[in-house]
Amino acid sequence: MTRATRRLELIAAAAQTACLMDVMAPKPGNVGRGRDLPGLTYRDFVLSAYAIGPAFRRHARGRPGRLILEAVGTTRRHVATNTNLGIVLLLAPLACAAASAGGTFRRRLERVLHALDRRDARDVYRAIRLAEPGGLGRVAAQDVRADPTVSLLECMRLAAARDAVAREYATGFATTLSIGLPALRRQRDRHVPLPAAIAQTYLILLGSEPDTLIVRRHGAAAARAIRRRARAILRAGGFLTRRGQALAESLDRDLRARRPPGNPGATADLTVASLFLSLLDDQGLLGPLGAPLRAPREPRRGSSRARRSRSPRGSRVAPRRGGAAPARHRPRTRRPPAPRRTARRRGRRRP
């Protein structure tokens, strides 16, 4: 087996293992062992985890869109419901970045995302229609029921405000890399059992942003209320304390009692992505993450920084009223201090 083939095998195994480990964690509102939801069972998720392996093995060095379409298609041949569309959408570009070489992981991921084209968009749209996720609705621009006319990255940017998976594409996986993965690493550094570490990471992600699947199915107010409860559970210790575990069980009961059930599925998908990167890191496939790419902050309107600008010479200029050209200020010159008049200079003796 060549080194490249072994790398692809490890990436595919990490994708399958991340899905299996995630469904075994006691995450509030999600499917787990002995904790099925209407139309979604633990068995469905286990079969789906095994189903995606061949697609990651074959296409991690190719186009993410093709990987996504094949993985979703294979899953649908094993289960009759949508179990992993969001997971596959998140893991595909991460896998392609892990399979590539050159630079930090963030740089490799950036190259993968910017190389997404209309072929990837068409394959992903076909995968979404095949998976039939609930609560999508219709949009005016680049609706999934029509053929896309722009690249996949541009499609994701258009949907970033309403979908957590699309937001990851648009931001270079900021939530996964800056919140999810560091949170999971902290739990593992403390030797927290893996199911509790995964559930704790899930709570941290749930408390960071309103879950977009909850927003689509139950409204923004319900999503914000669930975020507040997740934060309260974390303040009580989360899955690391008995009180936090009791509060998490209470949240789980309340979410399951809703109709339809309150399933924070977008947060669960982000948790799987964080776990996937952690497993890649364990195998030495991630490399250095690199610093996050930050856009320059614009000065606030009305602030002193916004009112001031620089002339070509570098001296500060201030705008005049009425749109007139700014007057150039002369540089201030300091006068030398006047000599002190002492008693000796005045010809007097000190008493």
Protein Blocks (a to p, Z undefined) as FASTA:
>chain_A
ZZklmmmmmmmmmmmmmmmmmmmpccehiacehiacehiafklmmmmmmmmmmmmmmmmm
mcfklmmmmmmmmmmmmpccdfklmmmmmmmmmmmmmmpgeijfklmmmmmmmmpcfklm
mmmmmmmmmnopghklpafbhpakbccfbdfklmmmmmmmmofklmmmmnoommmmmmmm
mmmmmmmmnopafklmmmmmmmmmmmmpccfklmmmnojklmmmmmmmmmmmmmnopjmb
fklmmmmmmmmmmmmmpccddddfklmmmmmmmmmmmmmmmnopnopnbjadddddddde
hiaklmpccdfkopacdddehhiacddddddddddddddddfklnopacZZ
